[in-house]
Amino acid sequence: MLNLKNPDLYNNREISWLQFNTRVLKQAQDESLPLLERLKFFAIYGTNLDEFYMIRIAGLKKLFAAGIIVSGADKLTPMQQLREIRKYLHQEQQVIEHCMSGIFKKLELEGIYVKSYDEVNQHQKNTLNRYFSENIYPVIIPIAIDATHPFPHLNNLSFGLIVKLSDTDDESIERFGLIRVPRVVSRFIELDNATYVPVESLVAQHVEDLFPGYTLIKYASFRVTRNADMEIEEEEADDFMEILEEGLKSRRKGEMVRLEIGSDTDEEIINFFNRHTNVYKDDIYKFHTFLNLSSLWQIVGNKNFAHLLAAPFKPQSLPPFDNSENIFTTLEKQDVLMYHPYESFDPVVRLIQTASKDKDVVSIKMTLYRSGTNSPIVQALMAAAESGKQVTVMVELKARFDEENNLIWAKALEKAGAHVIYGIRGFKVHAKASLVTRRKNGKLKQYAHLGTGNYNQATAKIYTDISYLTSKDEITNDLTKFFHFLTGFSKKGKLDELYMSPAQIKPKVLSLIHNETRKGSDGQIIAKVNSLVDEDVIRALYKASQAGVKIDLIVRGICCLKTGIEGVSDNIRVISILGKYLEHPRVFYFKNDAAQVYISSADWMPRNLVRRIELLTAIKDEESQNKIIQILKLQCSDNVLAYELQSDGSYIKVKQIEEDKSVNNHKLLEEFVNKISKASKKETQRSVAQITSRLFLES
């Protein structure tokens, strides 16, 4: 019998993530996409890589320092992983620079220019000089470095210039200095609405204004990345906010893990800089393009060139939410499952807003993981609390990189009178759920929302996610129990209709996979997740494949499972879909299970299955089941946006056979929803699911 714990059967987690970011980069290389759309993917790539270094590289370095030998099913040591990652990224850097250069040349034909100070005309230079005097000079920070001026601490993602200067009175006297460019200064200075000058190019022209009496010899732009993974001791809830605030301050001061520097920098400047910062040589990246790819959002956001982005799509409100009927009345009649962003997120917002104003509503309970800024949902919760309704909100303060925003909302909600829970000791609460309790005919009636994504109206327009709205007693009763678990003390935390991690979801998933395994070649699994890392789940899938079960996995990011291994994963196909929208739902289809379809907030990763509070929901409504199954099958057929995992861990774009119809699931779903919206106005007697089925068959 094959040993399913053999490390050769597993892809490395970190290398698999790099492969995902490479797929993002391939979108930037796709010449069929509009130019600013391609530039947008560079910005996403850069943002992703920043977080990877801040968290994953920093983590591997800590494991190495602690003497930990292996950290995953593939058994690679932290040092082996660091070597592979650095090699991979240094090679990929050449691809980035070549591709970006080509995009900028094409943007010039469209009237968008990125130029250095030296490349603009005199009139533009005069404009830039005025801009420097009025907007940069008052806030920029020149720093001398010598015996009496020690090298300063550079916060995480600090950006600036390091300069070598000579004394104008005695050229033999040379000094080094730093110029820190605060984040309040734009990364690019925009001229004439379409010419962008990198700020370091302008600052370099005024070094001698910042250091009077000195002449600039040479300079280099730099950007530093630090360990941003906070370590906090969870104490009493009353103290937790203060502890977290201290953690946020410490994040800016973590160990430096990466240095990005201009490519024309000579070794003298690099050596001087590194004597003070001690960055490992292979974590220094010299860029021929400007630093900070995530700053390209500034150019992408130019509204005068929206035609160079993918055509916008307006999410639709479909039946039964396309009329003015009270949302509680609607949910008493039927369950509703929505697929965002094709279907509008507005009904979810409307549920909370209506509840906040309805005189019969007595309580609102909700989990908030990433709610975004200016959240209409949080505003509605505050209004409900202020009007005397019982409002209970679980605000997860440990949501990485949203801690500060969540702190602000937690304080505002408390001030409004809501009961705010900051988290569960030892766990992150990642479940997405809300529960409204209302008086009706002298009794209490409850209405629920369960989702795969956050309560964030902005990301709901660009992330694909599932919302499930219901008033079924078996679900609302379980949610009442769930919120009691969050607010009180319980060692069991077991639900009856829903499944909650850390105790219930993983056993349920393994049981569902095992059930298909027993059916052999009659078994079928389609699973859609962001990441697949959990070893027990992977081994269960291998066993199912060995039994002949047909398995299709749609995994956007990390996938530690290997495909194409004879006698192990012959029956498993893994695709990753990248396109206009970020694929975010966790959805599962098991052919031989009574419910067949499940949605969840949890990925198939140890952190989700055993270290977080998550929810898994069986979708038993037949129309909702059919809707999800059709979407999953459509995505499995995608031959435009899909990449298929190969046995060596790489991904190859799915090839469209000549006679095949082009299947771009994002585009087709946009078209379907528009057709459904129009058809529903004429065919009000039919349900959305019936219309959807007909349109899928026609296509």
Summary of the structure (lengths in Angstrom):
residues: 699
radius of gyration: 27.3
end to end distance: 45.1
largest distance: 91.3
contacts: 2316
relative contact order: 0.09
helix: 42%
strand: 23%
